[in-house]
Amino acid sequence: MVSAAREVQAASLRLEAHYARDSNEPPTTLELARFAAAMQELKDAREAFDALVAKRDACST
């Protein structure tokens, strides 16, 4: 999950840098795709973590 969070942060920083350079120019498709992929990776990691915790909790009761 930490790695996925770092990817989201890096993609977000790239988007922020893009808007700092030219706020009137939309980000490229690649920049947006990287951000979307990083967000999906983080979502998937969180869901896997939640499933692992739920399984552990179910086994301990």
MOPAC internal coordinates of N, CA, C and O (Angstrom, degrees):
PM7 1SCF
backbone

  N    0.0000 0     0.00 0     0.00 0    0    0    0
  C    1.4397 1     0.00 0     0.00 0    1    0    0
  C    1.5312 1   110.42 1     0.00 0    2    1    0
  O    1.2310 1   120.94 1   145.66 1    3    2    1
  N    1.3062 1   115.81 1   -34.34 1    3    2    1
  C    1.4655 1   119.61 1  -179.83 1    5    3    2
  C    1.5236 1   110.46 1   -63.51 1    6    5    3
  O    1.2310 1   120.74 1   136.38 1    7    6    5
  N    1.3135 1   116.19 1   -43.62 1    7    6    5
  C    1.4662 1   120.41 1   179.19 1    9    7    6
  C    1.5242 1   110.83 1   -61.51 1   10    9    7
  O    1.2310 1   120.39 1   137.03 1   11   10    9
  N    1.3196 1   116.86 1   -42.97 1   11   10    9
  C    1.4664 1   120.90 1   179.25 1   13   11   10
  C    1.5278 1   110.67 1   -64.37 1   14   13   11
  O    1.2310 1   120.42 1   139.87 1   15   14   13
  N    1.3143 1   116.80 1   -40.13 1   15   14   13
  C    1.4666 1   120.11 1   178.77 1   17   15   14
  C    1.5277 1   110.87 1   -64.52 1   18   17   15
  O    1.2310 1   120.80 1   142.76 1   19   18   17
  N    1.3206 1   116.07 1   -37.24 1   19   18   17
  C    1.4709 1   119.51 1   177.80 1   21   19   18
  C    1.5265 1   111.12 1   -66.27 1   22   21   19
  O    1.2310 1   120.52 1   142.08 1   23   22   21
  N    1.3304 1   116.60 1   -37.92 1   23   22   21
  C    1.4654 1   120.23 1   177.99 1   25   23   22
  C    1.5259 1   110.83 1   -63.99 1   26   25   23
  O    1.2310 1   120.51 1   138.55 1   27   26   25
  N    1.3247 1   116.63 1   -41.45 1   27   26   25
  C    1.4648 1   120.20 1   177.32 1   29   27   26
  C    1.5235 1   109.75 1   -62.59 1   30   29   27
  O    1.2310 1   120.66 1   135.82 1   31   30   29
  N    1.3149 1   116.33 1   -44.18 1   31   30   29
  C    1.4635 1   120.10 1   179.90 1   33   31   30
  C    1.5279 1   110.84 1   -61.74 1   34   33   31
  O    1.2310 1   120.22 1   136.27 1   35   34   33
  N    1.3217 1   117.19 1   -43.73 1   35   34   33
  C    1.4659 1   120.66 1  -179.70 1   37   35   34
  C    1.5272 1   110.97 1   -64.15 1   38   37   35
  O    1.2310 1   120.40 1   136.51 1   39   38   37
  N    1.3296 1   116.85 1   -43.49 1   39   38   37
  C    1.4648 1   120.27 1   179.22 1   41   39   38
  C    1.5235 1   110.40 1   -65.18 1   42   41   39
  O    1.2310 1   120.46 1   141.24 1   43   42   41
  N    1.3116 1   116.72 1   -38.76 1   43   42   41
  C    1.4588 1   121.16 1   178.54 1   45   43   42
  C    1.5282 1   110.97 1   -64.48 1   46   45   43
  O    1.2310 1   120.73 1   137.83 1   47   46   45
  N    1.3195 1   116.20 1   -42.17 1   47   46   45
  C    1.4656 1   120.22 1   178.37 1   49   47   46
  C    1.5285 1   111.27 1   -63.64 1   50   49   47
  O    1.2310 1   120.54 1   142.54 1   51   50   49
  N    1.3422 1   116.58 1   -37.46 1   51   50   49
  C    1.4652 1   119.27 1   177.15 1   53   51   50
  C    1.5202 1   110.75 1   -64.09 1   54   53   51
  O    1.2310 1   120.23 1   139.63 1   55   54   53
  N    1.3371 1   117.16 1   -40.37 1   55   54   53
  C    1.4613 1   119.74 1   177.91 1   57   55   54
  C    1.5281 1   110.68 1   -65.92 1   58   57   55
  O    1.2310 1   120.43 1   137.82 1   59   58   57
  N    1.3231 1   116.79 1   -42.18 1   59   58   57
  C    1.4667 1   119.89 1   177.72 1   61   59   58
  C    1.5259 1   110.90 1   -60.78 1   62   61   59
  O    1.2310 1   120.30 1   138.55 1   63   62   61
  N    1.3208 1   117.04 1   -41.45 1   63   62   61
  C    1.4649 1   120.96 1   179.07 1   65   63   62
  C    1.5218 1   110.43 1   -64.24 1   66   65   63
  O    1.2310 1   120.81 1   141.76 1   67   66   65
  N    1.3168 1   116.06 1   -38.24 1   67   66   65
  C    1.4664 1   119.96 1   178.02 1   69   67   66
  C    1.5266 1   110.09 1   -60.55 1   70   69   67
  O    1.2310 1   120.48 1   131.56 1   71   70   69
  N    1.3151 1   116.70 1   -48.44 1   71   70   69
  C    1.4642 1   120.13 1  -178.73 1   73   71   70
  C    1.5287 1   112.01 1   -68.77 1   74   73   71
  O    1.2310 1   120.16 1   152.60 1   75   74   73
  N    1.3166 1   117.29 1   -27.40 1   75   74   73
  C    1.4679 1   119.84 1   176.53 1   77   75   74
  C    1.5300 1   110.42 1   -68.81 1   78   77   75
  O    1.2310 1   120.76 1   145.72 1   79   78   77
  N    1.3339 1   116.14 1   -34.28 1   79   78   77
  C    1.4702 1   120.25 1   178.70 1   81   79   78
  C    1.5215 1   111.33 1   -71.86 1   82   81   79
  O    1.2310 1   120.59 1   134.10 1   83   82   81
  N    1.3380 1   116.48 1   -45.90 1   83   82   81
  C    1.4698 1   120.30 1  -176.08 1   85   83   82
  C    1.5225 1   108.98 1  -154.38 1   86   85   83
  O    1.2310 1   121.15 1   -83.04 1   87   86   85
  N    1.3191 1   115.41 1    96.96 1   87   86   85
  C    1.4651 1   119.68 1  -176.25 1   89   87   86
  C    1.5198 1   112.54 1   -71.22 1   90   89   87
  O    1.2310 1   119.81 1   166.01 1   91   90   89
  N    1.3197 1   117.98 1   -13.99 1   91   90   89
  C    1.4630 1   120.85 1   179.61 1   93   91   90
  C    1.5203 1   112.98 1   -89.44 1   94   93   91
  O    1.2310 1   120.24 1   164.80 1   95   94   93
  N    1.3137 1   117.14 1   -15.20 1   95   94   93
  C    1.4665 1   121.83 1  -178.35 1   97   95   94
  C    1.5315 1   109.37 1   -96.83 1   98   97   95
  O    1.2310 1   119.80 1   -55.76 1   99   98   97
  N    1.3306 1   117.98 1   124.24 1   99   98   97
  C    1.4677 1   119.04 1   179.68 1  101   99   98
  C    1.5303 1   110.69 1   -67.57 1  102  101   99
  O    1.2310 1   120.16 1   -26.02 1  103  102  101
  N    1.3191 1   117.30 1   153.98 1  103  102  101
  C    1.4620 1   119.79 1   177.92 1  105  103  102
  C    1.5290 1   110.02 1   -64.96 1  106  105  103
  O    1.2310 1   121.16 1   -21.72 1  107  106  105
  N    1.3132 1   115.39 1   158.28 1  107  106  105
  C    1.4573 1   119.63 1   179.51 1  109  107  106
  C    1.5256 1   109.93 1   -71.67 1  110  109  107
  O    1.2310 1   121.49 1   -18.20 1  111  110  109
  N    1.3114 1   114.75 1   161.80 1  111  110  109
  C    1.4625 1   120.23 1   176.63 1  113  111  110
  C    1.5196 1   110.18 1   -59.85 1  114  113  111
  O    1.2310 1   120.44 1   141.30 1  115  114  113
  N    1.3205 1   116.77 1   -38.70 1  115  114  113
  C    1.4601 1   120.81 1   179.74 1  117  115  114
  C    1.5266 1   111.41 1   -63.86 1  118  117  115
  O    1.2310 1   119.96 1   136.54 1  119  118  117
  N    1.3178 1   117.69 1   -43.46 1  119  118  117
  C    1.4679 1   120.57 1   178.26 1  121  119  118
  C    1.5275 1   110.90 1   -61.37 1  122  121  119
  O    1.2310 1   120.82 1   136.65 1  123  122  121
  N    1.3148 1   116.03 1   -43.35 1  123  122  121
  C    1.4649 1   119.70 1   179.08 1  125  123  122
  C    1.5268 1   111.40 1   -67.88 1  126  125  123
  O    1.2310 1   120.46 1   140.88 1  127  126  125
  N    1.3241 1   116.72 1   -39.12 1  127  126  125
  C    1.4658 1   120.38 1   179.12 1  129  127  126
  C    1.5240 1   111.08 1   -64.91 1  130  129  127
  O    1.2310 1   120.48 1   139.66 1  131  130  129
  N    1.3258 1   116.69 1   -40.34 1  131  130  129
  C    1.4683 1   119.88 1   177.74 1  133  131  130
  C    1.5219 1   110.96 1   -62.81 1  134  133  131
  O    1.2310 1   120.57 1   137.93 1  135  134  133
  N    1.3176 1   116.51 1   -42.07 1  135  134  133
  C    1.4627 1   120.07 1   179.13 1  137  135  134
  C    1.5282 1   110.22 1   -65.04 1  138  137  135
  O    1.2310 1   120.28 1   134.97 1  139  138  137
  N    1.3292 1   117.07 1   -45.03 1  139  138  137
  C    1.4695 1   120.79 1   179.71 1  141  139  138
  C    1.5267 1   111.10 1   -62.42 1  142  141  139
  O    1.2310 1   120.28 1   138.21 1  143  142  141
  N    1.3256 1   117.07 1   -41.79 1  143  142  141
  C    1.4630 1   120.58 1   179.21 1  145  143  142
  C    1.5247 1   110.99 1   -64.88 1  146  145  143
  O    1.2310 1   120.49 1   139.22 1  147  146  145
  N    1.3150 1   116.66 1   -40.78 1  147  146  145
  C    1.4670 1   120.40 1   178.76 1  149  147  146
  C    1.5230 1   110.74 1   -64.84 1  150  149  147
  O    1.2310 1   120.51 1   138.82 1  151  150  149
  N    1.3213 1   116.64 1   -41.18 1  151  150  149
  C    1.4702 1   120.08 1   178.22 1  153  151  150
  C    1.5266 1   110.59 1   -63.80 1  154  153  151
  O    1.2310 1   120.24 1   138.92 1  155  154  153
  N    1.3387 1   117.15 1   -41.08 1  155  154  153
  C    1.4640 1   120.52 1   179.21 1  157  155  154
  C    1.5233 1   110.68 1   -65.36 1  158  157  155
  O    1.2310 1   120.50 1   139.57 1  159  158  157
  N    1.3241 1   116.65 1   -40.43 1  159  158  157
  C    1.4611 1   120.90 1   177.87 1  161  159  158
  C    1.5316 1   110.56 1   -61.49 1  162  161  159
  O    1.2310 1   120.32 1   138.27 1  163  162  161
  N    1.3211 1   116.99 1   -41.73 1  163  162  161
  C    1.4600 1   120.67 1   178.13 1  165  163  162
  C    1.5263 1   110.76 1   -65.44 1  166  165  163
  O    1.2310 1   120.30 1   137.62 1  167  166  165
  N    1.3198 1   117.04 1   -42.38 1  167  166  165
  C    1.4677 1   121.17 1   178.20 1  169  167  166
  C    1.5280 1   110.43 1   -60.86 1  170  169  167
  O    1.2310 1   120.57 1   134.55 1  171  170  169
  N    1.3391 1   116.52 1   -45.45 1  171  170  169
  C    1.4622 1   120.73 1   179.35 1  173  171  170
  C    1.5246 1   111.48 1   -63.17 1  174  173  171
  O    1.2310 1   120.54 1   138.94 1  175  174  173
  N    1.3218 1   116.58 1   -41.06 1  175  174  173
  C    1.4624 1   120.51 1   179.17 1  177  175  174
  C    1.5216 1   110.56 1   -64.46 1  178  177  175
  O    1.2310 1   120.49 1   139.30 1  179  178  177
  N    1.3142 1   116.67 1   -40.70 1  179  178  177
  C    1.4676 1   120.43 1   179.22 1  181  179  178
  C    1.5228 1   110.91 1   -65.09 1  182  181  179
  O    1.2310 1   120.45 1   138.03 1  183  182  181
  N    1.3320 1   116.75 1   -41.97 1  183  182  181
  C    1.4630 1   120.29 1   178.70 1  185  183  182
  C    1.5263 1   110.98 1   -64.15 1  186  185  183
  O    1.2310 1   120.05 1   139.40 1  187  186  185
  N    1.3288 1   117.51 1   -40.60 1  187  186  185
  C    1.4621 1   121.11 1   178.22 1  189  187  186
  C    1.5258 1   110.54 1   -65.09 1  190  189  187
  O    1.2310 1   120.59 1   139.48 1  191  190  189
  N    1.3218 1   116.47 1   -40.52 1  191  190  189
  C    1.4600 1   120.78 1   177.76 1  193  191  190
  C    1.5287 1   110.67 1   -63.84 1  194  193  191
  O    1.2310 1   120.47 1   134.57 1  195  194  193
  N    1.3288 1   116.72 1   -45.43 1  195  194  193
  C    1.4636 1   120.52 1   179.06 1  197  195  194
  C    1.5246 1   111.34 1   -61.43 1  198  197  195
  O    1.2310 1   120.15 1   140.45 1  199  198  197
  N    1.3324 1   117.32 1   -39.55 1  199  198  197
  C    1.4675 1   121.10 1   178.57 1  201  199  198
  C    1.5237 1   110.52 1   -65.23 1  202  201  199
  O    1.2310 1   120.55 1   139.91 1  203  202  201
  N    1.3172 1   116.56 1   -40.09 1  203  202  201
  C    1.4590 1   120.84 1   178.39 1  205  203  202
  C    1.5233 1   111.08 1   -63.84 1  206  205  203
  O    1.2310 1   120.26 1   136.36 1  207  206  205
  N    1.3167 1   117.11 1   -43.64 1  207  206  205
  C    1.4644 1   121.24 1   178.64 1  209  207  206
  C    1.5272 1   110.23 1   -64.62 1  210  209  207
  O    1.2310 1   120.29 1   137.68 1  211  210  209
  N    1.3199 1   117.04 1   -42.32 1  211  210  209
  C    1.4651 1   120.57 1   179.43 1  213  211  210
  C    1.5247 1   110.72 1   -63.20 1  214  213  211
  O    1.2310 1   120.44 1   139.30 1  215  214  213
  N    1.3255 1   116.77 1   -40.70 1  215  214  213
  C    1.4660 1   120.91 1   178.90 1  217  215  214
  C    1.5215 1   110.34 1   -64.65 1  218  217  215
  O    1.2310 1   120.77 1   137.24 1  219  218  217
  N    1.3262 1   116.12 1   -42.76 1  219  218  217
  C    1.4606 1   120.40 1   179.18 1  221  219  218
  C    1.5254 1   110.52 1   -63.06 1  222  221  219
  O    1.2310 1   120.81 1   136.99 1  223  222  221
  N    1.3346 1   116.06 1   -43.01 1  223  222  221
  C    1.4604 1   120.18 1   179.70 1  225  223  222
  C    1.5256 1   111.26 1   -64.71 1  226  225  223
  O    1.2310 1   120.28 1   141.96 1  227  226  225
  N    1.3214 1   117.06 1   -38.04 1  227  226  225
  C    1.4629 1   121.01 1   179.74 1  229  227  226
  C    1.5268 1   110.93 1   -67.40 1  230  229  227
  O    1.2310 1   120.24 1   144.46 1  231  230  229
  N    1.3175 1   117.14 1   -35.54 1  231  230  229
  C    1.4620 1   121.26 1   179.98 1  233  231  230
  C    1.5241 1   112.14 1   -74.48 1  234  233  231
  O    1.2310 1   120.13 1   155.24 1  235  234  233
  N    1.3167 1   117.35 1   -24.76 1  235  234  233
  C    1.4648 1   120.26 1  -176.45 1  237  235  234
  C    1.5267 1   112.82 1   -87.82 1  238  237  235
  O    1.2310 1   120.25 1   175.23 1  239  238  237
  N    1.3287 1   117.12 1    -4.77 1  239  238  237
  C    1.4730 1   118.82 1   179.10 1  241  239  238
  C    1.4945 1   111.94 1  -103.02 1  242  241  239
  O    1.2310 1   120.10 1   180.00 1  243  242  241

